[in-house]
Amino acid sequence: MSGTESVILRGGRYGLGGPVRDILVEDGVVAAVAPGGELSGAAVLSLDDATVLPGLVDTHVHVEQWVIHERSVDLAAATGPGHAARLLREHAAGNGLLFGRDLVPALWDEPPHKSHLDAALGDVPVVVRSIDLHTTWFSSAALALIGEAGHPTGVLRETESIEANARVGELLPAAEVDGWVAAALARLPARGLTGLVDLEYGDNLAAWRRRALSPVRVHAGIWTPWLDAAIAEGRRTGDVLEDTGGRVHVGPYKIVSDGSLNTRTAWCADPYPDHSHGLCLVGGDELRALMRKASAAGLSPAVHAIGDRANTEVLDAFEEIGCGGRIEHAQLVGVEDMPRFARIGVIASVQPQHAVTDRDVADRHWAGRTGRAFAYRSLHDAGARLELGSDAPVSPLEPWHAIADAVYRRDDERAPWHPEQALPVDVAITAACGGRSVPAVGAVADLTVVAGDPLVATETGLRRTPVIATLVAGAFTHRSS
């Protein structure tokens, strides 16, 4: 990664399907845009058949869980808790922490229990996370390590699970985790990523202050246990965090208002097959008080809402308080609520890979409602600003796969799932670029340069879009040979 350079990006398309232009990058910003051949006075990168886009941004990542996920046993194929425990036993070595991932208990006939892990793995501490990160399954040995030895089932959900996973993280050496993070972030510029929003549950500002210079711009989210300290320090969303080379910013203030589809805890107006409606984890006066407190201090709320009842509640709170912000996920939204995103000024931060990986669970547990589930086209047509993310490790941190999933509504050989909710290619890519369509003059030069024109790519071609160069604040973080 080099320092800020003056360079002319010569002869590429200016935005999707745009005219051929030269783009001067100077002092970390887009200094000028002109017809091909008119700019001079700096080093030239000839682009030929290429397209220059605003930098790709993943607006929802859990960074530490993502790097642990990469070191976990894949249990997506497990057909039940006994099968999952046997798969884990094949990977046990000594008595160190053993992690499993991608559990889908919503499709199992028997619920998991700590006894399944204890029988197969004995005293090995085992921590298994569900595919949506809202359920964590512990062995008795792992429960003892986090002070939960008396837990009756070993299956922790929602807030209990989030807090327990934070305690698990504290068992890992910070320097080792930071090394994993550095290695993972180093791969992102080659995918065209210039930034991400880290919504890990923890003291994110402290974590990112101690980490080495990031090759991508990081917006570090704040959770309620650290809200008062952030306010006391005068932190505001968007501010640069000191001693991070200008690459780390204060992110949004995160609240989780309900659960998830896979755990049947997303708060819904209509019941699940078991007659439950999910859970309201933070709502009413508590939700409004927290949002009001944060927004008054300059911290923009980012509120997790998956079920339609939760989305209504959160939109009501945004409207009452009169602040902008984000709804994370917006997976099931009432038809009457869709225009409210634009009217109130709330961004729909969505993860298109969820729409294709959760289609079977949605068909089973949201039967009769799936026409307005992951309803990206309806939200767009209603005027909502969409921004794309992965929710990594829930989905892979692969921006071009997310774009293709939004456009094609599938990731396998099956027919598209609710194709009426597919986004046009240009809308999906703009959403993946943080809502920007072209690199504006005067804007910070976070840029992604790709081969060809994604507007005319095939489905496979879109997923495999070659990235020629990536720049953050005018510095090359990736450049293909």
C-alpha positions in Angstrom: 0.0 0.0 0.0 1.5 3.3 -1.1 1.0 6.8 0.1 -1.3 9.3 -1.6 -0.4 9.8 -5.2 -1.3 12.1 -8.0 -2.6 10.0 -10.9 -4.8 10.3 -13.9 -7.1 7.4 -14.5 -7.3 7.7 -18.3 -9.9 6.5 -20.7 -12.3 4.5 -18.4 -16.0 4.8 -18.2 -17.1 7.4 -15.7 -19.6 5.4 -13.7 -21.8 2.5 -15.0 -22.3 2.8 -18.8 -20.9 6.3 -18.5 -18.9 8.4 -21.0 -15.1 7.9 -21.4 -13.4 10.3 -19.1 -10.0 11.1 -17.5 -10.1 11.4 -13.7 -7.4 13.3 -11.9 -6.8 12.1 -8.3 -4.8 14.5 -6.3 -4.3 15.1 -2.6 -6.6 12.3 -1.8 -9.6 13.6 -3.7 -11.1 13.5 -7.1 -9.7 16.8 -8.4 -11.1 16.9 -11.9 -13.0 14.9 -14.5 -12.6 15.7 -18.2 -13.0 14.2 -21.7 -10.3 11.7 -22.6 -6.9 13.2 -23.2 -7.5 16.6 -21.8 -5.8 16.1 -18.4 -2.0 16.0 -17.9 0.6 16.7 -15.3 0.5 13.4 -13.3 1.3 9.8 -13.6 -1.2 8.0 -15.9 -2.9 4.7 -15.5 -4.5 3.8 -18.9 -7.8 1.9 -18.3 -9.0 1.1 -21.8 -12.1 -1.1 -21.4 -12.8 -0.4 -17.7 -15.3 1.4 -15.4 -14.4 3.7 -12.6 -16.9 3.5 -9.6 -17.1 5.0 -6.2 -15.4 2.6 -3.8 -17.4 -0.4 -2.7 -18.5 -0.4 0.9 -19.8 -3.3 3.0 -22.2 -1.5 5.4 -22.6 -4.4 7.9 -19.7 -6.5 9.2 -18.9 -8.2 12.5 -15.1 -8.2 12.1 -13.9 -10.3 15.0 -16.7 -12.9 14.6 -15.8 -13.0 10.9 -12.2 -13.9 11.5 -13.1 -16.5 14.1 -15.7 -17.9 11.7 -12.8 -18.5 9.2 -11.3 -20.7 11.9 -14.4 -22.7 12.7 -15.8 -26.0 11.6 -18.5 -25.7 8.9 -21.7 -27.4 10.2 -24.1 -26.2 7.4 -24.6 -29.7 6.3 -25.5 -31.1 9.8 -28.9 -32.7 9.9 -29.3 -32.5 13.6 -27.4 -31.9 16.9 -26.0 -35.5 17.0 -24.7 -35.2 13.5 -23.2 -31.7 14.3 -21.4 -33.1 17.4 -19.9 -35.9 15.4 -18.6 -33.5 12.8 -17.0 -31.4 15.5 -15.4 -34.4 17.1 -13.5 -35.1 13.9 -11.8 -31.7 14.3 -11.0 -31.8 18.0 -7.4 -31.5 18.9 -6.5 -31.3 22.6 -8.6 -29.3 25.0 -8.4 -25.9 23.3 -11.4 -23.9 22.2 -13.2 -25.5 19.3 -15.5 -23.3 17.2 -18.4 -24.4 14.9 -20.3 -22.3 12.5 -23.3 -22.0 10.2 -25.7 -24.0 12.3 -29.3 -24.0 10.9 -31.4 -25.3 13.8 -34.5 -23.8 12.2 -34.5 -26.8 9.9 -33.8 -29.5 12.5 -36.5 -31.7 14.1 -34.6 -32.0 17.4 -33.2 -29.0 19.2 -29.5 -28.8 20.2 -28.5 -29.3 23.9 -25.2 -29.2 25.7 -25.5 -32.9 26.3 -25.0 -33.6 22.6 -21.6 -31.8 22.7 -20.6 -33.3 26.0 -21.3 -36.8 24.9 -19.2 -36.5 21.7 -16.4 -34.2 22.9 -16.1 -34.6 26.7 -14.2 -31.8 28.3 -13.4 -29.9 25.1 -14.8 -26.4 25.3 -17.0 -26.0 22.2 -18.7 -22.9 20.9 -21.1 -23.2 18.0 -22.7 -20.2 16.3 -25.9 -20.4 14.2 -25.8 -19.1 10.7 -27.5 -15.9 11.8 -25.3 -15.3 14.9 -28.4 -15.1 17.1 -28.0 -18.5 18.7 -24.9 -19.9 20.3 -24.6 -23.6 21.4 -22.0 -24.3 24.2 -20.6 -27.4 25.7 -20.5 -27.7 29.5 -16.7 -27.0 29.4 -17.2 -23.8 27.4 -20.1 -22.7 29.6 -17.8 -23.0 32.6 -15.2 -20.8 30.9 -17.6 -17.9 30.5 -19.2 -18.2 34.0 -22.4 -20.0 32.8 -21.8 -23.4 34.3 -25.3 -23.7 35.5 -27.0 -23.0 32.2 -29.7 -25.6 31.7 -29.4 -26.3 28.0 -26.2 -24.6 26.7 -28.2 -22.9 24.0 -28.1 -19.1 24.4 -30.1 -16.8 22.2 -30.3 -13.1 21.4 -28.9 -10.7 24.0 -27.7 -13.6 26.2 -25.9 -15.0 23.2 -24.3 -11.7 22.1 -22.9 -11.1 25.6 -21.7 -14.6 26.0 -19.8 -14.4 22.7 -18.1 -11.2 23.9 -16.9 -13.1 26.9 -15.6 -15.9 24.6 -13.7 -13.2 22.6 -12.0 -12.1 25.8 -10.5 -15.6 26.2 -8.5 -15.1 22.9 -5.3 -13.1 23.0 -6.0 -9.6 21.5 -2.7 -9.6 19.6 -3.6 -12.9 17.9 -7.1 -11.7 17.0 -5.6 -8.5 15.6 -3.3 -10.5 13.5 -6.2 -12.5 12.1 -8.0 -9.2 11.4 -5.0 -7.7 9.6 -4.7 -10.8 7.4 -8.4 -10.7 6.5 -8.6 -7.0 5.8 -5.6 -7.3 3.5 -7.7 -9.5 1.1 -10.5 -6.9 0.7 -8.9 -4.3 -1.7 -8.6 -7.0 -4.4 -12.4 -7.4 -4.2 -12.8 -3.7 -4.7 -13.7 -2.9 -1.1 -12.7 0.5 0.1 -14.6 0.5 3.4 -16.7 -1.3 5.9 -18.9 -0.7 8.9 -17.8 -2.8 11.8 -20.7 -3.6 14.1 -18.9 -6.0 16.4 -20.3 -6.1 19.9 -17.5 -4.7 22.0 -15.4 -1.6 22.6 -14.8 -1.1 18.9 -13.2 2.3 19.3 -10.5 0.9 21.6 -10.0 -2.1 19.4 -9.4 -0.1 16.2 -7.1 2.4 18.0 -4.7 -0.5 18.8 -4.8 -2.1 15.3 -2.3 -1.4 12.6 -3.2 0.9 9.7 -6.2 -0.6 7.8 -6.1 -1.0 4.0 -9.8 -0.2 4.0 -11.8 2.7 5.7 -13.4 1.4 8.8 -16.5 2.9 10.5 -16.4 1.5 14.1 -19.9 1.0 15.6 -20.8 1.8 19.2 -23.1 -0.3 21.4 -25.1 0.7 24.5 -22.5 -0.4 27.1 -20.0 2.0 25.6 -22.5 4.8 24.6 -21.9 7.0 27.7 -18.1 6.9 27.3 -18.4 7.8 23.6 -20.6 10.7 24.4 -18.3 11.9 27.2 -15.4 11.8 24.8 -17.4 13.9 22.3 -17.5 11.2 19.6 -19.7 11.9 16.7 -20.6 9.6 13.8 -18.2 10.2 10.9 -15.4 11.7 12.9 -11.9 10.4 12.3 -10.5 8.3 15.1 -7.1 9.6 16.2 -3.9 7.6 15.6 -5.5 5.5 12.9 -3.9 7.2 9.8 -7.3 8.7 8.9 -8.7 5.3 8.0 -10.9 4.7 11.0 -14.0 6.7 11.7 -16.6 6.7 14.5 -19.5 4.7 13.2 -23.2 4.5 14.0 -24.8 3.6 17.3 -26.1 0.1 17.2 -29.3 -1.2 18.8 -30.9 -4.7 18.3 -34.6 -4.3 18.5 -35.7 -7.8 17.7 -34.3 -11.3 16.9 -33.9 -13.2 13.7 -35.8 -15.4 11.3 -33.7 -18.5 11.9 -34.4 -18.5 15.6 -38.0 -17.4 15.1 -37.4 -14.4 17.3 -37.8 -11.7 14.6 -40.8 -9.7 15.9 -43.7 -10.2 13.5 -47.2 -9.0 13.2 -48.5 -12.4 12.2 -47.5 -15.6 14.0 -45.0 -18.3 13.1 -46.2 -21.9 12.7 -45.7 -22.4 16.4 -48.1 -19.5 17.1 -45.3 -17.2 18.5 -44.7 -13.7 17.2 -41.0 -13.4 18.0 -39.4 -11.0 20.5 -39.2 -7.3 21.0 -35.8 -7.0 22.6 -35.6 -3.1 22.7 -38.8 -1.1 22.0 -41.2 1.5 23.3 -39.8 4.1 25.7 -36.4 2.4 26.0 -35.8 2.4 22.3 -36.8 6.0 21.9 -34.7 7.1 24.9 -31.6 5.5 23.6 -32.1 6.8 20.1 -32.8 10.3 21.3 -29.7 10.3 23.6 -27.4 9.1 20.8 -28.7 11.3 18.1 -28.6 14.4 20.3 -24.9 13.7 20.8 -24.3 13.3 17.1 -24.3 9.5 17.0 -26.5 8.2 14.2 -28.7 5.2 15.2 -28.4 2.0 13.3 -31.2 -0.2 14.5 -31.5 -3.9 13.7 -35.1 -4.7 12.7 -36.0 -7.9 10.9 -39.7 -8.7 11.5 -42.4 -6.4 10.2 -43.6 -5.5 13.6 -40.1 -4.5 14.6 -39.7 -2.4 11.4 -42.9 -0.5 12.2 -41.8 0.1 15.8 -38.4 1.4 14.7 -39.8 3.6 11.9 -42.2 5.0 14.4 -39.3 5.9 16.7 -37.3 7.5 14.0 -40.3 9.6 13.0 -41.1 10.6 16.5 -37.5 11.7 17.3 -37.0 13.3 13.9 -33.5 12.0 13.3 -32.1 10.1 10.3 -30.3 6.8 10.5 -30.3 3.2 9.4 -32.4 0.1 9.7 -30.2 -2.9 9.6 -31.7 -5.8 7.6 -35.3 -4.7 7.0 -36.1 -8.3 6.0 -39.9 -8.3 6.4 -41.6 -5.0 5.9 -45.2 -4.1 5.7 -46.4 -2.6 2.4 -47.6 0.5 4.2 -44.2 1.0 5.8 -42.1 0.9 2.7 -42.6 4.5 1.7 -41.8 5.7 5.2 -38.0 4.9 4.7 -37.7 7.7 2.1 -40.2 10.0 3.9 -38.4 9.9 7.2 -34.9 9.7 5.7 -33.9 6.2 7.0 -31.5 4.1 5.0 -32.4 0.4 4.4 -29.1 -1.4 5.1 -29.7 -4.8 3.5 -27.8 -8.0 2.9 -28.9 -9.6 -0.4 -27.1 -12.9 0.3 -29.6 -13.5 3.2 -32.5 -13.5 0.7 -31.1 -16.5 -1.1 -29.6 -18.4 1.8 -32.7 -18.0 4.0 -35.3 -18.7 1.2 -36.2 -22.2 2.6 -36.5 -21.0 6.1 -38.6 -18.1 5.0 -40.9 -20.3 3.0 -41.3 -22.5 6.1 -41.7 -19.9 8.8 -43.0 -16.8 6.9 -45.4 -18.7 4.6 -47.8 -16.4 2.9 -45.6 -13.3 3.6 -42.6 -13.9 1.4 -43.7 -11.6 -1.3 -42.7 -8.7 1.0 -39.6 -10.5 2.5 -36.2 -9.2 1.4 -38.3 -6.9 -0.8 -35.5 -4.8 -2.2 -37.3 -3.7 -5.4 -40.4 -2.7 -3.5 -38.3 -0.6 -1.1 -36.4 1.0 -4.0 -39.6 1.7 -5.9 -40.9 3.4 -2.8 -37.9 5.7 -2.8 -35.8 4.1 0.0 -32.1 4.5 -0.2 -30.6 1.0 -0.2 -27.0 0.2 1.0 -25.6 -3.3 0.7 -23.6 -5.3 3.1 -22.8 -8.9 4.0 -23.4 -9.2 7.7 -20.2 -11.2 7.6 -19.7 -13.8 8.9 -23.4 -14.5 8.4 -22.7 -14.2 4.6 -19.3 -14.2 2.9 -17.7 -10.8 2.6 -17.9 -10.9 -1.2 -19.4 -7.7 -2.6 -19.9 -8.9 -6.2 -21.8 -12.0 -4.9 -24.0 -9.7 -2.9 -24.7 -7.6 -6.0 -25.4 -10.6 -8.1 -27.8 -12.0 -5.4 -29.7 -8.7 -5.4 -30.0 -8.8 -9.2 -30.7 -12.5 -9.7 -32.3 -13.6 -6.4 -30.5 -17.0 -6.3 -27.1 -18.5 -5.6 -27.7 -22.0 -6.9 -29.3 -23.7 -9.8 -32.9 -23.2 -8.6 -35.2 -20.7 -10.2 -34.9 -17.1 -8.7 -36.8 -16.7 -5.5 -39.4 -13.9 -5.8 -37.8 -12.4 -8.9 -40.2 -9.5 -8.8 -38.0 -8.2 -5.9 -34.8 -8.3 -8.0 -32.9 -5.0 -8.4 -31.6 -3.6 -11.7 -27.8 -3.9 -12.0 -27.2 -0.2 -11.7 -29.3 0.1 -8.6 -27.6 -2.8 -6.9 -24.1 -1.5 -7.7 -25.0 2.0 -6.6 -26.2 0.5 -3.3 -23.0 -1.4 -3.0 -21.0 1.9 -3.4 -22.7 3.4 -0.4 -25.5 5.0 -2.4 -23.1 6.8 -4.8 -23.3 6.3 -8.6 -20.2 8.3 -9.8 -17.0 9.6 -8.2 -17.9 13.2 -7.7 -15.4 16.0 -8.2 -14.2 17.1 -4.7 -15.1 13.8 -3.1 -12.6 11.7 -1.3 -10.9 9.4 -3.8 -12.2 6.1 -2.6 -12.5 4.4 -5.9 -13.0 0.9 -7.5 -11.9 0.3 -11.0 -13.3 -2.8 -12.7 -12.7 -4.4 -16.1 -15.4 -4.1 -18.7 -18.9 -2.8 -18.1 -20.9 -4.6 -15.3 -24.1 -3.3 -16.8 -23.8 -5.9 -19.6 -22.2 -8.7 -17.6 -23.7 -12.2 -17.4 -24.8 -13.6 -14.0 -21.5 -15.5 -13.7 -19.5 -12.5 -15.1 -21.0 -10.2 -12.5 -20.0 -12.5 -9.7 -16.5 -12.7 -11.1 -16.1 -9.0 -11.9 -12.3 -8.4 -12.2 -11.0 -5.5 -10.1 -8.2 -3.6 -11.8 -7.5 -1.2 -9.0 -8.7 0.0 -5.7 -7.8 3.4 -4.1 -8.5 4.7 -0.6 -8.0 8.5 -0.2 -6.1 8.5 -3.5 -3.7 5.7 -2.4 -3.6 2.4 -4.3 -4.5 -0.4 -2.0 -4.8 -2.9 -4.9 -3.5 -2.8 -8.5 -3.6 -5.8 -10.8 -0.5 -6.7 -12.7 
